[in-house]
Amino acid sequence: MQGSANLNLMMKAARKAGRSLVKDFREVENLQVSSKGPGDFVSRADTAAEAIIREELMGGRPTYGWVGEESDAVEGADPTRRWIVDPLDGTTNFLHGLPHWAVSIGLEHKGEIVAGVVFDAAKDEMFVAEKGQGAWMNQQRLRVSGRTKMIECIFATGVPFGGRGTLPATLQDLGRLMPACAGVRRWGAAALDLAYVAAGRYDGYWERGLHAWDIAAGIILVREAGGIVGPVREGDDVLEKGALIAANAEMFKPLASVLRGE
């Protein structure tokens, strides 16, 4: 696709950070790792990737705001636009040598995500979307799946770890959903879960307890691929609450009904 200047800047930043991450991924056992909390690790690779992205994006658009996982937020001179960045979504996978992690970059304008990039550097899959321009992966147009029967659908979620408070609700979700569908996957990278919904690899996805940088880019990928994204609890703001459901247009309502206990 022919992206805007902003989208091309985002892709360039993601590729540059991805190259750095792939290099460190090959030497994952030698990474200097510190703990931010139970099950939540940060590595030298993570912070280095964010520094690369920040330099590229803020260098190209110095007036935009910034929200990143590993650094303090910045209020830009232009209050209507901000970058929302996760330099390494799937850090735990990365540190265990599992090749399922991604760079995630979203652009917000007046409270709406208008562009997104999710780059799976280990597999060289670049998922991109821009408002009104569709969703793409490596120049291939993406569409959500066409499945309409719950029993044929595969869904994805994240199972809370380390005693997180959302575990009981998630176990309740699984108890309701698993008997009714073809399977549930837990691969440990929210940005890629959303990208896979956009690509039709998953029929739907839900999760609670997320941050804006986990889901910003993925939200527009799903919507531009013809899917629906909404809150787990009706009326909530998805980015603010970090609890969302994403699915193809046919399965969103049935999936939401099961998860909401309707």
C-alpha positions as CSV (number, residue, x, y, z in Angstrom):
1,M,0.0,0.0,0.0
2,Q,1.0,3.6,-0.5
3,G,1.0,4.9,3.0
4,S,1.1,8.5,4.3
5,A,4.3,10.1,5.5
6,N,3.4,9.3,9.0
7,L,2.8,5.6,8.3
8,N,6.1,5.4,6.4
9,L,7.9,6.9,9.3
10,M,6.3,4.4,11.6
11,M,7.3,1.5,9.4
12,K,10.9,2.8,9.2
13,A,11.1,3.1,13.0
14,A,9.6,-0.4,13.5
15,R,12.0,-2.0,11.0
16,K,15.0,-0.3,12.6
17,A,14.0,-1.4,16.1
18,G,13.2,-4.8,14.8
19,R,16.7,-5.3,13.4
20,S,18.1,-4.4,16.8
21,L,15.8,-6.9,18.5
22,V,16.5,-9.7,16.1
23,K,20.2,-9.3,16.8
24,D,19.7,-9.4,20.6
25,F,17.2,-12.3,20.2
26,R,20.0,-14.5,18.7
27,E,22.0,-13.9,21.9
28,V,19.0,-14.0,24.3
29,E,20.8,-16.1,26.9
30,N,23.4,-13.3,27.3
31,L,20.9,-10.5,27.8
32,Q,21.2,-8.4,30.9
33,V,17.7,-8.9,32.5
34,S,16.2,-7.0,35.4
35,S,12.8,-7.6,37.0
36,K,10.1,-5.0,37.1
37,G,7.8,-7.3,39.1
38,P,6.5,-10.8,39.1
39,G,6.5,-12.2,35.6
40,D,7.1,-8.7,34.1
41,F,10.7,-8.4,32.7
42,V,12.6,-5.7,31.0
43,S,15.8,-6.2,29.1
44,R,18.5,-4.2,27.6
45,A,17.0,-5.1,24.2
46,D,13.6,-3.7,25.2
47,T,14.9,-0.3,26.3
48,A,17.3,0.0,23.4
49,A,14.4,-0.7,20.9
50,E,12.3,2.0,22.5
51,A,15.2,4.5,22.3
52,I,15.5,3.7,18.5
53,I,11.8,4.2,17.9
54,R,11.6,7.4,20.0
55,E,14.6,8.9,18.1
56,E,13.0,8.1,14.7
57,L,9.4,9.2,15.6
58,M,10.2,12.3,17.7
59,G,12.9,13.3,15.3
60,G,10.5,13.2,12.4
61,R,7.5,14.7,14.3
62,P,8.9,16.7,17.2
63,T,5.6,18.3,18.1
64,Y,3.7,15.0,18.7
65,G,3.2,13.6,22.2
66,W,4.6,10.3,23.3
67,V,3.4,7.3,25.4
68,G,5.8,4.4,25.6
69,E,6.1,1.4,27.9
70,E,9.6,1.9,29.0
71,S,9.8,5.7,29.3
72,D,8.0,8.7,30.7
73,A,5.1,10.2,28.7
74,V,5.6,13.4,26.8
75,E,3.0,16.1,26.2
76,G,3.6,17.4,22.7
77,A,3.3,20.9,21.5
78,D,0.6,19.5,19.3
79,P,-1.9,18.2,21.9
80,T,-4.1,16.5,19.3
81,R,-1.5,13.9,18.2
82,R,0.6,11.3,20.1
83,W,2.6,8.2,19.4
84,I,1.6,5.1,21.5
85,V,4.5,2.6,21.5
86,D,5.4,-0.8,22.8
87,P,8.9,-1.5,21.6
88,L,8.7,-5.2,22.5
89,D,5.3,-6.8,23.0
90,G,5.8,-10.3,24.2
91,T,8.9,-9.7,26.3
92,T,8.6,-12.9,28.2
93,N,8.4,-14.9,25.0
94,F,11.5,-13.0,23.8
95,L,13.5,-13.8,26.9
96,H,12.6,-17.5,26.8
97,G,13.7,-17.8,23.1
98,L,10.2,-18.0,21.7
99,P,9.9,-16.3,18.3
100,H,6.6,-14.6,19.0
101,W,7.0,-11.0,19.8
102,A,6.5,-7.7,18.0
103,V,7.1,-3.9,17.8
104,S,3.8,-2.0,18.1
105,I,3.4,1.6,17.1
106,G,0.1,3.5,17.1
107,L,-0.7,7.1,16.2
108,E,-3.6,8.8,18.0
109,H,-5.3,11.9,16.7
110,K,-7.9,13.7,18.7
111,G,-8.5,10.6,20.8
112,E,-8.8,8.2,17.8
113,I,-6.2,5.7,16.6
114,V,-5.6,6.7,12.9
115,A,-2.6,4.5,12.0
116,G,-0.9,1.4,13.4
117,V,2.1,-0.8,12.7
118,V,2.8,-4.2,14.3
119,F,6.1,-5.7,13.1
120,D,6.9,-9.3,13.8
121,A,10.6,-9.1,13.1
122,A,11.3,-12.7,13.8
123,K,9.0,-13.8,11.0
124,D,9.4,-10.6,8.9
125,E,5.7,-9.9,8.9
126,M,4.8,-6.2,8.9
127,F,1.1,-5.5,9.7
128,V,0.0,-1.9,8.9
129,A,-3.2,0.0,8.8
130,E,-4.3,3.6,8.3
131,K,-7.8,5.1,8.7
132,G,-9.8,4.6,5.5
133,Q,-6.9,2.8,3.7
134,G,-7.4,-0.8,4.8
135,A,-5.1,-3.2,6.6
136,W,-2.1,-4.9,5.0
137,M,0.6,-7.4,5.8
138,N,3.7,-7.3,3.6
139,Q,1.7,-5.6,0.7
140,Q,-1.1,-8.2,1.0
141,R,-4.6,-6.9,1.8
142,L,-6.0,-8.3,5.1
143,R,-9.5,-9.3,5.9
144,V,-10.9,-10.7,9.0
145,S,-12.2,-14.3,8.9
146,G,-15.6,-15.2,7.4
147,R,-16.6,-17.8,10.0
148,T,-20.1,-17.5,11.4
149,K,-20.4,-20.5,13.7
150,M,-19.0,-20.3,17.2
151,I,-18.1,-24.0,17.2
152,E,-15.8,-23.5,14.2
153,C,-14.0,-20.5,15.6
154,I,-10.6,-20.2,17.3
155,F,-10.2,-17.4,19.7
156,A,-7.2,-15.9,21.5
157,T,-6.8,-14.3,24.9
158,G,-4.2,-13.7,27.6
159,V,-4.2,-15.7,30.8
160,P,-3.1,-13.4,33.7
161,F,0.1,-14.4,35.5
162,G,1.7,-13.8,38.8
163,G,-1.5,-13.4,40.8
164,R,-3.0,-10.6,38.7
165,G,-6.5,-9.6,39.7
166,T,-8.1,-10.4,36.4
167,L,-7.4,-14.1,36.7
168,P,-10.9,-15.1,38.2
169,A,-12.7,-13.3,35.4
170,T,-10.6,-14.9,32.7
171,L,-11.1,-18.4,34.1
172,Q,-14.8,-17.7,34.1
173,D,-14.6,-16.5,30.5
174,L,-12.8,-19.8,29.5
175,G,-15.3,-21.9,31.3
176,R,-18.1,-20.3,29.3
177,L,-16.4,-20.1,25.9
178,M,-14.3,-23.2,25.5
179,P,-17.2,-25.7,25.4
180,A,-18.8,-23.6,22.6
181,C,-15.8,-23.0,20.3
182,A,-13.1,-24.9,18.3
183,G,-10.3,-23.7,20.7
184,V,-8.6,-20.9,22.6
185,R,-5.0,-19.9,22.1
186,R,-2.7,-18.0,24.5
187,W,0.4,-16.9,22.7
188,G,1.5,-14.1,24.9
189,A,1.6,-11.0,22.7
190,A,-1.5,-8.8,22.6
191,A,-0.4,-6.8,19.5
192,L,0.0,-10.0,17.5
193,D,-3.3,-11.4,18.8
194,L,-5.0,-8.4,17.3
195,A,-2.9,-8.5,14.1
196,Y,-3.9,-12.2,13.7
197,V,-7.6,-11.3,14.1
198,A,-7.1,-8.8,11.3
199,A,-5.4,-11.4,9.1
200,G,-8.2,-14.0,9.7
201,R,-5.9,-16.3,11.6
202,Y,-8.0,-15.9,14.7
203,D,-11.8,-15.4,14.6
204,G,-11.7,-13.2,17.7
205,Y,-9.7,-12.1,20.8
206,W,-10.4,-10.7,24.2
207,E,-8.4,-9.6,27.2
208,R,-8.5,-7.5,30.3
209,G,-5.8,-5.6,32.2
210,L,-3.9,-4.3,29.1
211,H,-2.3,-0.9,28.5
212,A,-2.8,1.5,25.6
213,W,0.6,0.6,24.1
214,D,-0.4,-3.1,24.0
215,I,-3.5,-2.5,21.8
216,A,-3.4,0.8,20.1
217,A,-1.9,-0.4,16.8
218,G,-3.9,-3.6,16.8
219,I,-7.2,-1.8,17.2
220,I,-7.0,-0.1,13.8
221,L,-5.6,-3.2,12.2
222,V,-8.8,-5.1,13.1
223,R,-11.2,-2.3,12.2
224,E,-9.5,-1.6,8.8
225,A,-9.6,-5.3,8.1
226,G,-13.4,-5.3,8.5
227,G,-13.6,-6.4,12.1
228,I,-15.2,-4.9,15.2
229,V,-13.4,-3.8,18.4
230,G,-15.4,-3.0,21.6
231,P,-15.0,-3.0,25.4
232,V,-15.6,-6.1,27.5
233,R,-18.0,-4.1,29.7
234,E,-20.3,-2.0,27.6
235,G,-19.7,1.7,27.8
236,D,-16.1,1.5,28.8
237,D,-13.3,3.3,26.9
238,V,-11.1,0.5,25.4
239,L,-7.8,2.4,25.6
240,E,-8.4,3.8,29.0
241,K,-9.7,0.5,30.6
242,G,-7.5,-1.9,28.7
243,A,-10.2,-4.5,28.3
244,L,-11.4,-5.3,24.8
245,I,-13.1,-7.8,22.5
246,A,-12.2,-8.0,18.8
247,A,-13.7,-10.2,16.2
248,N,-15.1,-10.4,12.7
249,A,-18.4,-8.7,12.2
250,E,-20.5,-11.9,12.4
251,M,-18.9,-13.2,15.6
252,F,-18.4,-10.1,17.6
253,K,-21.9,-10.1,19.1
254,P,-22.0,-13.8,20.0
255,L,-18.5,-13.7,21.5
256,A,-19.4,-10.5,23.5
257,S,-22.6,-12.1,24.7
258,V,-20.7,-15.2,26.1
259,L,-18.0,-13.1,27.7
260,R,-20.5,-10.7,29.3
261,G,-22.6,-13.5,30.6
262,E,-25.7,-12.5,28.6
